[in-house]
């Protein structure tokens, strides 16, 4: 694929001479065939992914106790809320006709 571009412009001192450019994309095509155009971007993204995974693994290892404690607090809170909801249902009598409440 060969393209010809003509550039006509007016500068601060008036019109400029029209300039023509010939661009042969076939020359670029030979390089693209050898390597995907996005290959460099993919490689950089893979480096970032690898660094983030390493960071996450290191964070998890360094903070495993704190992570476990936070998970336990969440479990306790969920259990507390369920128990509270059950008490409220029993007090309101909403579960009287429910076979699961017997």
Rosetta constraint file for C-alpha pairs under 8 A:
AtomPair CA 1 CA 24 HARMONIC 6.08 0.50
AtomPair CA 1 CA 25 HARMONIC 5.42 0.50
AtomPair CA 1 CA 26 HARMONIC 5.84 0.50
AtomPair CA 2 CA 22 HARMONIC 7.10 0.50
AtomPair CA 2 CA 23 HARMONIC 5.68 0.50
AtomPair CA 2 CA 24 HARMONIC 4.40 0.50
AtomPair CA 2 CA 25 HARMONIC 6.05 0.50
AtomPair CA 2 CA 26 HARMONIC 7.38 0.50
AtomPair CA 3 CA 22 HARMONIC 5.82 0.50
AtomPair CA 3 CA 23 HARMONIC 5.14 0.50
AtomPair CA 3 CA 24 HARMONIC 6.44 0.50
AtomPair CA 3 CA 25 HARMONIC 7.92 0.50
AtomPair CA 4 CA 20 HARMONIC 6.90 0.50
AtomPair CA 4 CA 21 HARMONIC 5.58 0.50
AtomPair CA 4 CA 22 HARMONIC 4.47 0.50
AtomPair CA 4 CA 23 HARMONIC 6.18 0.50
AtomPair CA 5 CA 20 HARMONIC 5.56 0.50
AtomPair CA 5 CA 21 HARMONIC 5.01 0.50
AtomPair CA 5 CA 22 HARMONIC 6.39 0.50
AtomPair CA 5 CA 23 HARMONIC 7.86 0.50
AtomPair CA 6 CA 18 HARMONIC 6.60 0.50
AtomPair CA 6 CA 19 HARMONIC 5.66 0.50
AtomPair CA 6 CA 20 HARMONIC 4.36 0.50
AtomPair CA 6 CA 21 HARMONIC 6.33 0.50
AtomPair CA 7 CA 18 HARMONIC 5.55 0.50
AtomPair CA 7 CA 19 HARMONIC 5.23 0.50
AtomPair CA 7 CA 20 HARMONIC 6.31 0.50
AtomPair CA 8 CA 15 HARMONIC 7.98 0.50
AtomPair CA 8 CA 16 HARMONIC 6.84 0.50
AtomPair CA 8 CA 17 HARMONIC 6.82 0.50
AtomPair CA 8 CA 18 HARMONIC 4.55 0.50
AtomPair CA 8 CA 19 HARMONIC 6.66 0.50
AtomPair CA 9 CA 15 HARMONIC 6.10 0.50
AtomPair CA 9 CA 16 HARMONIC 5.61 0.50
AtomPair CA 9 CA 17 HARMONIC 7.59 0.50
AtomPair CA 9 CA 18 HARMONIC 7.10 0.50
AtomPair CA 10 CA 14 HARMONIC 5.32 0.50
AtomPair CA 10 CA 15 HARMONIC 4.07 0.50
AtomPair CA 10 CA 16 HARMONIC 5.47 0.50
AtomPair CA 11 CA 15 HARMONIC 5.95 0.50
AtomPair CA 11 CA 16 HARMONIC 6.36 0.50
AtomPair CA 24 CA 28 HARMONIC 7.70 0.50
AtomPair CA 25 CA 29 HARMONIC 6.25 0.50
AtomPair CA 26 CA 30 HARMONIC 6.80 0.50
AtomPair CA 27 CA 31 HARMONIC 7.60 0.50
AtomPair CA 28 CA 32 HARMONIC 6.50 0.50
AtomPair CA 29 CA 33 HARMONIC 6.21 0.50
AtomPair CA 30 CA 34 HARMONIC 6.89 0.50
AtomPair CA 31 CA 35 HARMONIC 6.87 0.50
AtomPair CA 32 CA 36 HARMONIC 6.05 0.50
AtomPair CA 32 CA 37 HARMONIC 6.19 0.50
AtomPair CA 35 CA 39 HARMONIC 6.76 0.50
AtomPair CA 38 CA 42 HARMONIC 6.07 0.50
AtomPair CA 39 CA 43 HARMONIC 6.13 0.50
AtomPair CA 40 CA 44 HARMONIC 6.28 0.50
AtomPair CA 41 CA 45 HARMONIC 6.16 0.50
AtomPair CA 42 CA 46 HARMONIC 6.13 0.50
AtomPair CA 43 CA 47 HARMONIC 6.34 0.50
AtomPair CA 44 CA 48 HARMONIC 6.40 0.50
AtomPair CA 45 CA 49 HARMONIC 6.12 0.50
AtomPair CA 46 CA 50 HARMONIC 6.06 0.50
AtomPair CA 47 CA 51 HARMONIC 6.20 0.50
AtomPair CA 48 CA 52 HARMONIC 6.10 0.50
AtomPair CA 49 CA 53 HARMONIC 6.13 0.50
AtomPair CA 50 CA 54 HARMONIC 6.20 0.50
AtomPair CA 51 CA 55 HARMONIC 6.07 0.50
AtomPair CA 52 CA 56 HARMONIC 6.02 0.50
AtomPair CA 53 CA 57 HARMONIC 6.04 0.50
AtomPair CA 54 CA 58 HARMONIC 6.07 0.50
AtomPair CA 55 CA 59 HARMONIC 6.04 0.50
AtomPair CA 56 CA 60 HARMONIC 6.02 0.50
AtomPair CA 57 CA 61 HARMONIC 6.16 0.50
AtomPair CA 58 CA 62 HARMONIC 6.04 0.50
AtomPair CA 59 CA 63 HARMONIC 5.89 0.50
AtomPair CA 60 CA 64 HARMONIC 5.36 0.50
AtomPair CA 60 CA 67 HARMONIC 7.63 0.50
AtomPair CA 63 CA 67 HARMONIC 6.07 0.50
AtomPair CA 64 CA 68 HARMONIC 6.03 0.50
AtomPair CA 65 CA 69 HARMONIC 6.15 0.50
AtomPair CA 66 CA 70 HARMONIC 6.13 0.50
AtomPair CA 67 CA 71 HARMONIC 6.24 0.50
AtomPair CA 68 CA 72 HARMONIC 6.18 0.50
AtomPair CA 69 CA 73 HARMONIC 6.18 0.50
AtomPair CA 70 CA 74 HARMONIC 6.30 0.50
AtomPair CA 71 CA 75 HARMONIC 6.25 0.50
AtomPair CA 72 CA 76 HARMONIC 6.13 0.50
AtomPair CA 73 CA 77 HARMONIC 6.13 0.50
AtomPair CA 74 CA 78 HARMONIC 6.22 0.50
AtomPair CA 75 CA 79 HARMONIC 6.19 0.50
AtomPair CA 76 CA 80 HARMONIC 6.04 0.50
AtomPair CA 77 CA 81 HARMONIC 6.14 0.50
AtomPair CA 78 CA 82 HARMONIC 6.22 0.50
AtomPair CA 79 CA 83 HARMONIC 6.18 0.50
AtomPair CA 80 CA 84 HARMONIC 6.12 0.50
AtomPair CA 81 CA 85 HARMONIC 6.10 0.50
AtomPair CA 82 CA 86 HARMONIC 6.16 0.50
AtomPair CA 83 CA 87 HARMONIC 6.27 0.50
AtomPair CA 84 CA 88 HARMONIC 6.24 0.50
AtomPair CA 85 CA 89 HARMONIC 6.16 0.50
AtomPair CA 86 CA 90 HARMONIC 6.18 0.50
AtomPair CA 87 CA 91 HARMONIC 6.08 0.50
AtomPair CA 88 CA 92 HARMONIC 6.12 0.50
AtomPair CA 89 CA 93 HARMONIC 6.03 0.50
AtomPair CA 89 CA 94 HARMONIC 5.32 0.50
AtomPair CA 89 CA 95 HARMONIC 6.10 0.50
AtomPair CA 90 CA 94 HARMONIC 6.47 0.50
AtomPair CA 90 CA 95 HARMONIC 6.17 0.50
AtomPair CA 90 CA 96 HARMONIC 7.75 0.50
AtomPair CA 95 CA 101 HARMONIC 5.81 0.50
AtomPair CA 96 CA 101 HARMONIC 6.99 0.50
AtomPair CA 98 CA 102 HARMONIC 7.47 0.50
